[in-house]
Amino acid sequence: MMYNTQKNNKLYAIIFCCLLTACQKPPVVVDDNSSKDTVVKSKPQQPEFNAEITPIALQQSSCDNRRCAEFSIAHLISNQKFIDQTLEQATLDLLKQKLDLRFVDETTANDLSTPNQGNSLSFNEQVQRCADAFFQLDQAFNQVNSNMHASFVIQVERQSHVGNLVTIVLKAHDFLGGAHASNGEYYFIFDLAKKQQLTLESILLPNQKNALKALLYTQFKDWVLAEKLADQVENYEQAWPFKVSHNFYFNEKGLVLQYNEYDIAPYAMGAPSFIIPYAQLEGILQPQFLPTQH
């Protein structure tokens, strides 16, 4: 009898445990993503632009203690060949534009008269030919005035690298006789992704060149009157007509259009520039060239 009672008690205990287990809620499975590797999307890196700027080694004429002509040309060499070639072409164009070949020997004159694209000489060799022409010009000047110090200097400066855009400026200074020296700044903006130089037309929306011209002309008129260059802008433009500069760059304020000496003003006014604020360029400038906030 006692055996049956113990047996029944064990049976009741088993049934009770089964009922208790059945009444319990199933465990909640928590998906803990913290233990998994998180994939972070990295921002696209801007293309690399590595450049070295050095003066070109040239054979130069000797000078005495009284006078010494200066001829110095900087050369940019980078990991972007299309930029190097564009700047080399611009440098040669500046040199050939300035040098007066009437005072140069026939061989040097012929070398400098050959278009750059068809010239078999390297860039450094062509610059050396320009140096030869410069020193021949200097000798001609010396016969007129022994105290004259001729000079020709081109510097290359890396101005900025923002995103895909790299801005380089060539700064030229020369004195080749005359009343005064000449200075100029020439800006180049390169798109590293597209491997091309930006032009004024390429940064504008379609059919917006006249809109930009109108904004620029307003600043030009205000400048003429503020500088007291004339009582009437129309009278001033008879001698110095307005024109749109294709020499430009971007800064934190807007689009800068740079002029050089004698472009729109006499020498005494230097090299004027005008800044079109970004806020005025909405609907005119391609959206990718507008800052997110302005």
C-alpha distance (Angstrom), angle and dihedral (degrees) to the residues before:
residue distance angle dihedral
M1 . . .
M2 3.79 . .
Y3 3.79 89.1 .
N4 3.79 91.1 56.4
T5 3.81 91.1 49.0
Q6 3.81 92.1 53.2
K7 3.77 90.0 46.7
N8 3.79 91.3 51.8
N9 3.82 91.5 48.3
K10 3.81 91.0 54.5
L11 3.79 90.2 49.0
Y12 3.81 91.7 50.6
A13 3.82 90.3 49.5
I14 3.80 92.3 52.6
I15 3.81 92.0 48.4
F16 3.84 91.0 48.3
C17 3.80 92.2 51.7
C18 3.78 91.3 49.7
L19 3.80 91.6 50.0
L20 3.82 91.2 47.6
T21 3.78 92.3 51.0
A22 3.79 92.3 48.5
C23 3.80 91.3 53.8
Q24 3.79 94.6 53.4
K25 3.84 118.3 99.9
P26 3.78 115.5 -113.1
P27 3.79 113.2 -102.9
V28 3.81 116.3 -92.7
V29 3.79 112.5 -118.4
V30 3.79 111.3 -142.7
D31 3.79 115.9 -155.9
D32 3.78 100.3 -142.0
N33 3.77 106.1 -164.6
S34 3.76 90.9 176.9
S35 3.78 89.3 83.5
K36 3.80 92.0 54.4
D37 3.76 124.7 83.4
T38 3.80 110.4 -97.1
V39 3.80 115.1 -137.1
V40 3.82 109.8 -141.0
K41 3.77 117.2 -164.9
S42 3.78 107.2 -132.9
K43 3.77 121.0 -143.6
P44 3.79 114.2 -105.3
Q45 3.77 109.2 -95.2
Q46 3.78 119.1 -122.9
P47 3.81 114.3 -112.4
E48 3.77 114.2 -92.5
F49 3.76 120.7 -105.2
N50 3.78 115.3 -173.5
A51 3.77 116.7 173.6
E52 3.77 140.2 169.8
I53 3.80 122.5 -159.1
T54 3.79 117.4 -157.8
P55 3.81 135.4 158.5
I56 3.79 115.7 -103.4
A57 3.80 113.1 -109.7
L58 3.80 106.3 -120.3
Q59 3.76 137.8 177.4
Q60 3.78 104.6 -118.3
S61 3.76 132.7 -170.2
S62 3.77 116.5 -104.5
C63 3.78 119.4 -105.1
D64 3.77 133.6 -156.1
N65 3.78 130.1 -134.1
R66 3.79 93.3 -89.6
R67 3.77 100.2 55.6
C68 3.78 139.5 4.9
A69 3.78 125.9 -178.6
E70 3.80 116.7 -137.7
F71 3.79 122.2 -141.2
S72 3.81 116.5 168.3
I73 3.80 127.7 159.4
A74 3.81 123.0 -176.7
H75 3.79 120.3 -146.7
L76 3.80 127.4 -156.2
I77 3.80 117.5 -149.2
S78 3.80 116.1 -176.6
N79 3.79 144.0 157.3
Q80 3.83 88.2 -97.6
K81 3.80 107.6 77.5
F82 3.81 95.0 -172.4
I83 3.82 89.7 60.0
D84 3.80 92.5 49.3
Q85 3.81 91.9 50.4
T86 3.81 93.5 48.0
L87 3.80 92.6 51.2
E88 3.80 92.4 45.3
Q89 3.80 90.1 53.0
A90 3.82 91.3 48.6
T91 3.81 91.3 48.9
L92 3.80 92.8 51.9
D93 3.81 91.3 46.1
L94 3.81 90.5 53.7
L95 3.79 92.6 48.5
K96 3.79 95.3 47.4
Q97 3.80 91.8 44.7
K98 3.80 92.4 55.2
L99 3.80 103.4 38.8
D100 3.80 116.3 89.0
L101 3.81 105.8 -138.4
R102 3.82 93.6 -165.6
F103 3.81 89.6 86.7
V104 3.82 95.8 44.4
D105 3.80 129.0 94.9
E106 3.80 117.2 -101.8
T107 3.83 97.1 -108.1
T108 3.80 93.8 52.3
A109 3.80 91.7 42.8
N110 3.82 91.5 52.7
D111 3.82 91.9 49.2
L112 3.80 91.4 51.2
S113 3.80 92.9 45.3
T114 3.81 92.5 57.4
P115 3.83 111.7 98.5
N116 3.80 111.7 -106.5
Q117 3.80 93.2 -122.2
G118 3.80 92.0 56.5
N119 3.78 96.3 39.8
S120 3.80 115.5 112.1
L121 3.81 91.8 -158.6
S122 3.79 120.3 98.5
F123 3.79 120.9 -114.8
N124 3.81 92.5 -100.5
E125 3.81 91.2 48.1
Q126 3.81 91.2 51.4
V127 3.81 90.6 49.6
Q128 3.80 88.5 50.8
R129 3.82 89.1 54.0
C130 3.80 87.9 52.1
A131 3.80 89.3 50.2
D132 3.81 89.8 51.5
A133 3.80 89.7 51.8
F134 3.80 91.3 47.3
F135 3.80 93.6 53.5
Q136 3.81 90.8 47.3
L137 3.80 88.2 53.1
D138 3.78 89.1 48.2
Q139 3.81 90.7 54.5
A140 3.80 89.7 51.7
F141 3.82 90.5 51.0
N142 3.79 90.2 48.6
Q143 3.78 90.6 59.7
V144 3.81 88.7 58.1
N145 3.80 98.5 39.7
S146 3.80 121.3 6.6
N147 3.81 90.9 -164.1
M148 3.80 94.4 60.1
H149 3.82 115.0 113.7
A150 3.80 110.1 -159.1
S151 3.80 118.4 -158.2
F152 3.78 140.6 178.5
V153 3.81 120.4 -178.7
I154 3.81 130.1 169.9
Q155 3.80 118.0 -174.4
V156 3.80 126.4 -170.3
E157 3.80 119.9 -149.3
R158 3.77 130.4 -176.4
Q159 3.80 103.1 -137.0
S160 3.81 104.5 178.9
H161 3.81 147.1 -19.2
V162 3.80 112.9 -157.9
G163 3.80 118.9 164.1
N164 3.79 108.2 -47.8
L165 3.81 93.9 -17.7
V166 3.79 125.3 95.7
T167 3.81 120.6 -176.2
I168 3.81 120.9 -157.0
V169 3.80 126.6 179.7
L170 3.80 128.4 -158.1
K171 3.81 112.2 -152.3
A172 3.78 114.4 -162.2
H173 3.79 128.5 -168.7
D174 3.76 125.1 176.1
F175 3.76 141.1 163.8
L176 3.77 112.4 -168.1
G177 3.76 99.8 159.4
G178 3.76 127.9 -71.6
A179 3.78 129.9 94.5
H180 3.81 98.4 -49.0
A181 3.78 147.2 -5.1
S182 3.79 124.2 -85.4
N183 3.81 128.0 -129.0
G184 3.78 133.2 -172.9
E185 3.80 141.6 171.9
Y186 3.80 120.6 -153.0
Y187 3.81 120.1 -170.7
F188 3.79 127.5 -153.8
I189 3.80 124.6 -172.2
F190 3.79 116.6 -166.2
D191 3.80 129.2 -165.5
L192 3.81 105.2 -144.1
A193 3.81 93.5 -166.9
K194 3.82 94.4 53.2
K195 3.82 94.9 33.2
Q196 3.78 93.8 -131.7
Q197 3.79 143.4 109.3
L198 3.79 116.6 -107.9
T199 3.79 118.1 -121.0
L200 3.78 127.2 -162.7
E201 3.80 90.1 -107.0
S202 3.81 92.6 51.0
I203 3.83 94.5 57.7
L204 3.83 94.6 50.2
L205 3.77 129.2 82.9
P206 3.83 114.7 -114.1
N207 3.81 115.6 -70.3
Q208 3.82 93.9 4.5
K209 3.80 100.9 113.4
N210 3.81 92.5 97.4
A211 3.81 90.6 50.2
L212 3.80 90.2 54.4
K213 3.80 90.3 45.3
A214 3.81 90.6 54.2
L215 3.83 92.1 52.4
L216 3.78 91.1 47.5
Y217 3.80 93.7 46.9
T218 3.81 90.6 53.6
Q219 3.80 89.9 56.9
F220 3.80 90.8 44.8
K221 3.82 91.9 54.7
D222 3.81 92.2 46.9
W223 3.81 89.7 49.9
V224 3.82 93.9 50.3
L225 3.80 91.4 52.1
A226 3.82 95.4 40.7
E227 3.81 91.4 52.1
K228 3.83 89.8 45.9
L229 3.79 91.1 -126.8
A230 3.80 90.4 146.4
D231 3.79 140.7 -9.6
Q232 3.79 90.4 -125.2
V233 3.79 124.3 34.7
E234 3.80 89.7 -145.2
N235 3.80 89.9 60.5
Y236 3.81 91.6 49.0
E237 3.80 91.7 51.5
Q238 3.78 91.5 57.8
A239 3.80 87.0 72.8
W240 3.82 100.4 23.5
P241 3.81 110.4 26.6
F242 3.79 119.2 -161.5
K243 3.80 119.1 -108.3
V244 3.79 135.7 169.1
S245 3.79 113.6 -103.0
H246 3.79 117.6 -134.3
N247 3.80 89.4 -164.6
F248 3.81 102.7 97.8
Y249 3.79 148.0 142.2
F250 3.81 139.9 175.6
N251 3.79 126.7 -108.9
E252 3.81 134.2 171.6
K253 3.83 91.8 -80.2
G254 3.78 103.1 45.5
L255 3.79 146.2 -77.9
V256 3.81 112.5 -19.5
L257 3.80 118.2 -153.4
Q258 3.78 109.6 -162.4
Y259 3.80 125.1 -157.1
N260 3.78 126.1 -167.7
E261 3.78 131.5 -143.7
Y262 3.80 114.6 -56.2
D263 3.82 93.4 7.8
I264 3.81 95.6 112.1
A265 3.80 103.4 -15.3
P266 3.81 143.2 39.3
Y267 3.80 120.1 -87.7
A268 3.81 93.2 -97.1
M269 3.83 90.2 66.3
G270 3.79 92.5 59.6
A271 3.81 119.0 -156.4
P272 3.82 110.1 -27.3
S273 3.79 122.5 -159.7
F274 3.79 133.5 -170.5
I275 3.81 128.5 -151.7
I276 3.81 119.3 -148.3
P277 3.85 106.1 -158.8
Y278 3.79 116.9 -125.3
A279 3.82 90.6 -121.9
Q280 3.82 89.4 64.2
L281 3.79 92.6 47.3
E282 3.81 98.1 64.1
G283 3.78 107.4 121.1
I284 3.81 90.1 17.4
L285 3.80 104.7 61.2
Q286 3.79 123.2 59.3
P287 3.86 106.2 -97.5
Q288 3.82 94.1 -120.3
F289 3.81 89.7 64.5
L290 3.81 94.2 53.7
P291 3.82 117.7 89.9
T292 3.81 117.3 -120.3
Q293 3.80 89.8 -115.0
H294 3.78 126.8 25.7
